Amino acid sequence: MKIIRVMQDWAVLSEGHDPLNILEDIYSLNNFSYGRKRMLQIMESSLSKFPNSAYKKEPALFVFQVKLMQELVIALYLIEENKSDYVFLKNKFDLAFLEKIHSNTYKEHNLPWQFYPISLTKKDLKDPIGLITKVKEIVPLEYWLEFLDECALHGLSFGFAPDWDGSNHQISCTYYLPKLYDIGYLIYVSETKYGRKYVLKMKEKNEKTDK
C-alpha cells in the first residue's frame, strides 16, 4: 500500500510540476532558521518518549511540517532525475557565492549568519546534484516517505517509547535530512524568483539600517 502511495505522489508531483516551484512553496512559508528548527524538532520528537509539547497544541501544524519535508525530498529527487536540465547547479555554491549571500543578509549585532549551510561539506557545496545523487542511491524515495510518516506518528504519540522498524534507513534519513534541507534552501535563494527577491530585499533593508 505504501509503495502504491509513493508512486502516486511521485506521479502527481512529477507531472507538469517544476521542482523549483515546489522549493519556492516550501521555503517562502517560513524564514530559513524557523524552518530548520522545525525540521530538527520533528526528528528529535520522533526519537523521544516525550515529544515537543507544542505538538499537543498544534498537531495539524506538525503534520503539515512533515508533509513539507516529504515534498522537499521529492522536489530534490526530481531535480536529480532531470539533472540534464539543471547543469547550472554544477560547481554552484563556491565561497564567492556564499560570501555574496552572507553580505546581502548579514546585519551587525545579529546572531551569526543564520543562512550558513552548517551541515554541508565543501564537496557538497561544489556539486549539489552529486550530493542528491549520493543520497538517492542510499535512501530510495519510498524509505523517505515511510521515515517521515514514522516521524509524524512518533511525534504525536506522547508517553510511548518510539519503536523504529528498519533502523538502517532511519539512521541514514536522520543524517541526510539536514543536508537536503540546506541544499534545497541554497537552490531556492539562487534559482527561484522569490528567493532572489528575498535576498535583494534583505540587502536593501540592511543598507537603509546602516545609513
Summary of the structure (lengths in Angstrom):
residues: 211
radius of gyration: 17.7
end to end distance: 59.7
largest distance: 59.7
contacts: 621
relative contact order: 0.18
helix: 74%
strand: 0%
